[in-house]
């Protein structure tokens, strides 16, 4: 069986703010998106925490992998993952 090859790869920094009007807590994650040419979930994002842990806000996991069948599905999953810990993307 042929191994799936990577057709696109991108590295970005994602910033999420704790969703509270009096809070200035932010989380920075280095995200690496890979799109492969085959498979059930060819779009994958690896998140690694890169920054100072928040003072009062809950801390989400330091490393996390999100897989999805399409890039739009990945966006929805990332937004839901941050929202689960009380953060929103900026």
C-alpha positions in Angstrom: 0.0 0.0 0.0 1.3 3.4 -0.9 2.0 5.9 1.9 0.2 9.2 1.6 2.5 12.1 0.6 2.2 15.7 1.8 1.0 18.1 -0.8 0.9 21.2 1.3 2.5 22.3 4.6 2.3 25.6 6.5 3.5 26.8 9.9 1.7 29.7 11.7 1.2 31.1 15.2 -2.3 31.1 16.5 -3.3 33.5 19.3 -6.3 32.9 21.5 -7.7 35.3 24.1 -9.5 34.2 27.2 -13.2 35.1 26.8 -13.7 37.4 29.7 -14.1 41.2 29.6 -11.6 41.9 32.4 -9.0 39.3 31.4 -5.8 40.0 29.3 -4.7 36.3 29.2 -3.6 35.1 25.8 -2.3 31.7 24.6 0.1 31.4 21.7 0.3 28.1 19.8 2.6 27.1 16.9 0.4 25.4 14.4 1.6 23.2 11.6 -1.0 22.3 8.9 -0.4 19.4 6.6 -2.6 18.3 3.7 -2.0 14.9 2.3 -3.1 13.5 -1.0 -5.1 10.5 0.4 -6.7 9.1 3.5 -9.9 9.4 5.5 -8.7 12.6 7.2 -6.1 14.2 4.9 -6.0 17.5 6.7 -4.1 17.6 10.0 -3.1 20.4 12.4 -0.5 19.9 15.1 -0.7 22.5 17.9 2.2 23.2 20.3 2.0 25.7 23.1 4.6 28.5 22.9 4.3 31.2 25.5 3.7 32.0 29.1 1.0 30.0 30.9 -2.1 32.1 31.7 -2.5 33.6 35.1 -6.2 33.0 35.8 -7.6 31.4 32.7 -7.7 27.6 32.3 -4.8 26.1 30.4 -5.6 24.0 27.4 -3.2 21.0 26.6 0.3 21.9 25.6 0.3 19.6 22.5 -2.7 18.6 20.5 -3.4 17.1 17.0 -6.6 17.8 15.1 -7.5 15.8 12.0 -10.3 16.6 9.5 -11.6 15.6 6.1 -11.4 19.2 4.7 -9.8 22.5 5.6 -13.2 24.1 6.6 -13.9 21.2 8.9 -10.5 21.7 10.5 -11.3 25.4 11.1 -14.6 24.5 12.9 -12.8 21.9 15.0 -10.1 24.3 16.0 -12.6 27.0 17.0 -14.6 24.5 19.1 -11.4 23.2 20.7 -10.4 26.6 21.9 -14.0 27.4 23.0 -14.0 24.3 25.1 -11.3 25.9 27.3 -12.9 29.4 27.3 -10.7 31.0 24.6 -11.5 32.5 21.2 -9.1 32.9 18.3 -7.8 36.4 17.5 
